[in-house]
Amino acid sequence: MADICTQGVDTGFVGLGTAKVAFLGLVQGITELLPISSTAHMRIVPAVLGWQDPGSAFSAAMQLAALAAVVSYFWGDVRDLLFGSLAALTRRDFADRHFRLALWIVLATIPIVIAGVALSGVLNTCNSPLRSLTVIGWACIAMAVLLGLAEIFARHRRTMADASRADALLVGVAQIGALIPGVSRSGSTLTAALGLGFKRAEAARFSFLLGLPAIALAGLKELWELHKVHLDAHGWSVLGLGLLVASISAFFAIWGLMRVLERFSAWPFVIYRGVLGVVLLAGVAMGWLV
């Protein structure tokens, strides 16, 4: 289906109505923080159901739902980082572990900010070539391979207490991959953290905390873009419903992810991503997905 554009901004979600957006918000929330690519699901679910593509603006704005879920689930860590680093700054204790981690998170956000600005002309615009199902399918398969390799060769020994500035920067660079639909922010950062030898649950915790600034910036930027194109009250209400549903489902998605990583491994996500990528490419080749 054709995208709906408002002054170059992809606003396909507006025409879907509240019920469909609530359902897509549920899917978005679950897949946003699991290493399986929310963008892939935001393209394939509407395509299979015969719905209008909700558009890249919807996916970007839903970052705020992910932000709310991560802050809620990891509130203890977020609180310690925020107030601990502020207290350390007040007493000029720059060696404080909370201050150092907060500073590293800020530094690790710089690569994706630079890349996001450089690619802004193609990321969230209407008919972006990066949102093609072929690109998403290959990205899913590539990340399945990388995550699988991380599971095979990673040591799974390190904890957040062992994290260094180099670790934060490397995971921050890996976060750039999230700009490519189908890669998944949690997928790219979790893979990098596992590759650096972190325990599975610690790798997820590290990747989520490190991604907070980028998630916030992406979501707020998209809200500003929608404000600039004068999205009407109906559009805002539809988006707000999607955000609410996505926030709740994203929280439970984190809970589920942490349980799987603590008790098992990342292999269920590797298999799922690989199968999803093959299905997408096969669907495009056979003409039943467009």
CORRABEL-V592341 format. One record per run of one state. SS is the DSSP state (h for helix, s for strand, l for the rest). FROM is the first residue (numbers start at 1). LEN is the number of residues. If there is no record, write none. Layout:
# CORRABEL-V592341
SS|FROM|LEN + SS|FROM|LEN
This chain:
# CORRABEL-V592341
l|1|4 + s|5|2 + l|7|2 + s|9|2 + l|11|1 + h|12|5 + l|17|1 + h|18|15 + l|33|5 + h|38|12 + l|50|6 + h|56|6 + l|62|1 + h|63|11 + l|74|1 + h|75|16 + l|91|6 + h|97|22 + l|119|1 + h|120|4 + l|124|1 + s|125|1 + l|126|3 + h|129|3 + l|132|1 + h|133|21 + l|154|4 + s|158|1 + l|159|1 + h|160|3 + l|163|2 + h|165|15 + l|180|5 + h|185|11 + l|196|2 + s|198|1 + l|199|1 + h|200|29 + l|229|4 + h|233|31 + l|264|3 + h|267|20 + l|287|4
